[in-house]
Every structure is written in C-alpha cells, then in structure tokens.
Amino acid sequence: MFKEIQIIILVITILIAVIGLYFTFKAWSSWRHTNDEVIRGRAFLTKSFLNKNFLLVFITGAFVAIHTLLEFVEIFGYPSALMQHVQIFYNVYILTLAISMLLLVLLAYYWQKLLS
C-alpha cells in the first residue's frame, strides 16, 4: 500500500515538474522580449503580487527544510520509538518534495502571468 502511494506521489511530482518547466520557459521567453521598465512597473505596482511571491518563497523554504530534516533522519536512521512509523515518515518525506515542486510551479505561473 505504501509503495503505491509513493509511486503515485512521485509520478505526480514529475508531472508538476514538467508543468513548472513549461511555465518557466514561457516566463523566461517573455522576460527576454519585454522592456526592463515594463517588468519593474508590472511587478512592483501590485502589492498582492509581491505578497504572493514572498509567501510562496517562505512556504517553499519551510517544506524544503522539512524535507532536508527528514533526509537526515533517513540517512542516520530512525529512533527506535519511531521504527513502526517508517513508511509514514517516508511518505511525508516524498510528499514534502511534491509540495515544494507545486509551490515552485505556482511561483513560475505567477511570473509567467505577469510577463505575458
């Protein structure tokens, strides 16, 4: 059961990464063809855009930190009291990666939307 959940999460993470690459490429190509003054004006005229960006960066950093902490636990071993919950921890470990990818895709989407 846990293996199937892990595979599903990893497949979804790969799909999210591909979507993120698409939005990033579109934003980057728009970025190259847009005047710098226009980009500065669009990005900093709306406080909601900046708030969304800062919030997404903060939450993504938190999920990456959790993922890294769980990586250390994975490398150095689980405490004996938690050995019965190893699969749950591993699923959370994979899920934090998927959520981080999703948040980065949202960030790329907001930038692509701003630049197009």
Secondary structure per residue as TSV (DSSP state, phi and psi in degrees):
chain	resnum	aa	ss	phi	psi
A	1	M	-	360.0	-45.5
A	2	F	H	-68.3	-35.1
A	3	K	H	-62.7	-41.4
A	4	E	H	-63.8	-40.4
A	5	I	H	-63.8	-41.7
A	6	Q	H	-63.0	-42.7
A	7	I	H	-65.0	-43.1
A	8	I	H	-61.7	-45.0
A	9	I	H	-63.0	-41.5
A	10	L	H	-67.3	-38.7
A	11	V	H	-65.1	-43.3
A	12	I	H	-62.3	-39.5
A	13	T	H	-62.3	-40.6
A	14	I	H	-64.2	-43.4
A	15	L	H	-62.4	-42.0
A	16	I	H	-62.1	-40.6
A	17	A	H	-63.7	-40.2
A	18	V	H	-65.2	-43.7
A	19	I	H	-61.7	-41.3
A	20	G	H	-62.2	-40.7
A	21	L	H	-62.6	-38.4
A	22	Y	H	-61.7	-50.7
A	23	F	H	-63.6	-38.3
A	24	T	H	-65.3	-42.7
A	25	F	H	-64.3	-43.2
A	26	K	H	-63.1	-42.8
A	27	A	H	-65.0	-42.1
A	28	W	H	-64.7	-42.1
A	29	S	H	-67.8	-35.8
A	30	S	H	-67.8	-38.3
A	31	W	H	-59.1	-42.7
A	32	R	H	-66.5	-28.4
A	33	H	T	-103.3	8.6
A	34	T	S	-111.2	140.0
A	35	N	-	-62.8	139.5
A	36	D	H	-58.8	-38.2
A	37	E	H	-65.5	-36.8
A	38	V	H	-66.5	-41.9
A	39	I	H	-63.9	-45.3
A	40	R	H	-61.5	-42.4
A	41	G	H	-65.5	-42.6
A	42	R	H	-68.4	-42.2
A	43	A	H	-70.8	-37.5
A	44	F	H	-104.0	2.7
A	45	L	H	-78.4	-28.8
A	46	T	-	-109.1	122.8
A	47	K	H	-69.9	-29.9
A	48	S	H	-65.1	-35.0
A	49	F	H	-62.9	-46.2
A	50	L	H	-65.6	-40.7
A	51	N	H	-61.8	-43.8
A	52	K	H	-61.9	-42.2
A	53	N	H	-63.6	-49.4
A	54	F	H	-62.6	-41.6
A	55	L	H	-64.1	-44.6
A	56	L	H	-64.5	-40.5
A	57	V	H	-64.6	-42.0
A	58	F	H	-63.9	-49.4
A	59	I	H	-65.9	-39.4
A	60	T	H	-61.8	-43.0
A	61	G	H	-60.7	-38.7
A	62	A	H	-65.0	-42.9
A	63	F	H	-68.2	-35.4
A	64	V	H	-66.4	-38.6
A	65	A	H	-63.9	-43.4
A	66	I	H	-62.8	-43.3
A	67	H	H	-60.5	-42.7
A	68	T	H	-66.4	-41.2
A	69	L	H	-60.2	-45.0
A	70	L	H	-67.0	-29.2
A	71	E	H	-63.3	-43.5
A	72	F	H	-61.6	-42.5
A	73	V	H	-62.4	-40.8
A	74	E	H	-62.6	-41.3
A	75	I	H	-72.5	-47.1
A	76	F	H	-90.3	-5.3
A	77	G	-	98.2	154.1
A	78	Y	-	-86.5	144.4
A	79	P	-	-60.2	149.0
A	80	S	G	-59.5	-30.4
A	81	A	G	-68.2	-21.8
A	82	L	G	-103.8	4.2
A	83	M	G	-60.0	-29.3
A	84	Q	G	-74.5	-12.4
A	85	H	G	-112.1	22.3
A	86	V	H	-59.9	-44.1
A	87	Q	H	-63.8	-38.2
A	88	I	H	-65.5	-43.7
A	89	F	H	-61.8	-40.4
A	90	Y	H	-66.5	-38.1
A	91	N	H	-65.2	-39.9
A	92	V	H	-65.1	-38.6
A	93	Y	H	-58.0	-46.9
A	94	I	H	-70.8	-39.4
A	95	L	H	-63.9	-36.5
A	96	T	H	-63.5	-35.0
A	97	L	H	-65.6	-44.6
A	98	A	H	-62.9	-42.4
A	99	I	H	-66.0	-39.5
A	100	S	H	-60.7	-43.0
A	101	M	H	-63.2	-42.7
A	102	L	H	-61.6	-42.2
A	103	L	H	-66.3	-37.1
A	104	L	H	-66.8	-35.7
A	105	V	H	-65.2	-41.6
A	106	L	H	-59.8	-41.7
A	107	L	H	-61.7	-45.3
A	108	A	H	-64.1	-37.4
A	109	Y	H	-63.3	-45.0
A	110	Y	H	-61.8	-39.7
A	111	W	H	-68.1	-41.3
A	112	Q	H	-62.9	-41.0
A	113	K	H	-64.8	-39.2
A	114	L	H	-64.6	-40.2
A	115	L	H	-85.1	-16.4
A	116	S	-	-96.4	360.0
